[in-house]
Amino acid sequence: MKASPVQASKELFGKLSDGTEIHRWSLENGGTRLKVLSYGGIVQSLEIPDTEGRYANVSLGFDTIEAYVAESPYFGALIGRYGNRIGKGRFTLDGTAYQLSVNDGENSLHGGSAGFDKAVWDVEPFTEGTDVGLRLQHTSADGEMGYPGTLRTTVTYTLTEDGDWRIDYEATTDRATVVNLTNHVYWNLAGEGSGSTGGHELEIAASRYTPVDAGLIPDGEPAEVTGTPFDFRTAKTVGADLRVAHQQLLYAKGFDHNWVLDKGVTAEPRHVATLRDPASGRTLRIATTEPGLQFYSGNFLDGTLVGTGGTIHRQGDALCLETQHHPDSPNRPDFPSTVLRPGETYRSTTTHSFHAG
Ligand code: BGC
């Protein structure tokens, strides 16, 4: 018989400089242990067992709130209002031009200089049937970071009896706007601090990806992956083609691209990617309703950050698999729309399933 879910518990994690208390919530179900901060909805730690039942934290994080505020490259954070880049931080909607906060060269990245990763979320724990979880809520004011509309967002983190971690995103607005929410866990299935993820095996169910310009904004039409380093339709190691002298890998210092997932937007989550560490057997399977997946091979980790395990993180020591709409969609009528209007509800679901074998 499976153990019944344990109600989430909370403790004080630290305080922001203005005195705001930040809590850390701990929850466990089906063999998965999750720790989440009210700051940024950050997954501070995610522990899963290997084939021998040995647990490891497979997600990069910090020990202190100060480190998250000062220097985090979005470790484990909720990303909004717009995950990924919008070219020059500009778009036009219903004839009105908007200028967003620009924080990545001339572009806007992950919602601008103070995105959802830096918001303090209201967190409510719940237990429903065999599920245990957290409901996180945040309201972003009209005009914040340049985005139109008051955006009311609810993100639900659920741990199921099978140990799956499901994320349900919902948002509403009072003016037409654009939304693209995601989560920015940095995975290392050998355990954070174990060194390179180059030996992890990755499969992505996508026949095309979006080539980018030097600022990592999609450039031209999506391209076929066939015969390129971007072909992950059959699992291969992350390191296999990482150093191929391909112009796209030069631009991004590795993989930092958006895969156009076969099937596009779906009503129910469907399988899109598998990541496996052959040494420990730990395996992550991702299913989503989203049309895109940003695979970022940790190119900008440069040995300047010390994680929860007390070691430094160097290039490629973790990787991100971010489910989302394609970058720069507000300027690309040919991409699935990210527009949200009053009366509509933005919905997106991603599940992370774990097993060892
Ligand atoms: C982006 C990278 C960026 C990283 C951390 C990823 O989602 O694709 O270009 O460096 O986030 O900021």
Boltz pocket constraint, residues with backbone or C-beta under 6 A from the ligand:
constraints:
  - pocket:
      binder: B
      contacts: [[A, 73], [A, 74], [A, 84], [A, 216], [A, 256], [A, 257], [A, 294], [A, 296], [A, 300], [A, 320], [A, 322]]
      max_distance: 6.0
